[in-house]
Amino acid sequence: MERFLADFETGKSDGRYVDAELPALPFDDDQFDLALCSHFLFLYSEQLSEDFHVTAIRDMTRVAREVRIFPLLAQGAVR
């Protein structure tokens, strides 16, 4: 976290950090080797619709050759 915070302002002005959000990402197809989503999708199953989840995952697979999503749990550690 300290390393990220120390780099943030410079990285933002250099274009290494992009303001974007799911379910639609502003990147080209296969632009990345890896897309990582942590503590967002399945953790908020009650708040976000199934359609939102499917659309978000499809868009991550569009922009990256490999996608990793974790945890695969809802609130309360429910699978």
C-alpha positions, -999 to 999 in steps of 0.1 A, spaced: 0 0 0 28 24 8 45 17 -25 12 23 -44 5 56 -25 40 68 -31 36 62 -68 0 73 -72 3 110 -82 32 104 -106 15 73 -120 -18 91 -125 -1 119 -144 19 94 -164 -13 75 -173 -5 43 -154 -37 47 -133 -70 49 -152 -104 58 -136 -127 30 -148 -154 8 -134 -173 -23 -140 -194 -35 -158 -180 -17 -188 -142 -11 -191 -127 15 -214 -99 -8 -228 -93 -25 -260 -99 -63 -265 -70 -84 -251 -52 -52 -239 -40 -70 -207 -26 -104 -198 -44 -105 -165 -75 -88 -150 -80 -92 -112 -112 -84 -93 -110 -86 -55 -138 -82 -30 -163 -67 -54 -184 -89 -74 -196 -119 -55 -191 -102 -22 -220 -79 -32 -244 -105 -47 -273 -90 -28 -266 -54 -40 -256 -62 -76 -278 -81 -100 -268 -114 -117 -269 -95 -150 -244 -70 -136 -221 -98 -126 -223 -116 -160 -218 -83 -179 -188 -74 -157 -171 -108 -161 -177 -108 -198 -160 -74 -201 -131 -85 -180 -126 -115 -203 -128 -92 -232 -100 -70 -221 -77 -97 -206 -65 -131 -216 -68 -144 -180 -93 -133 -153 -91 -140 -116 -120 -132 -93 -120 -137 -55 -134 -143 -31 -163 -163 -45 -183 -156 -14 -212 -133 -5 -214 -113 27 -212 -135 58 -188 -159 39 -217 -176 21 -207 -195 -10 
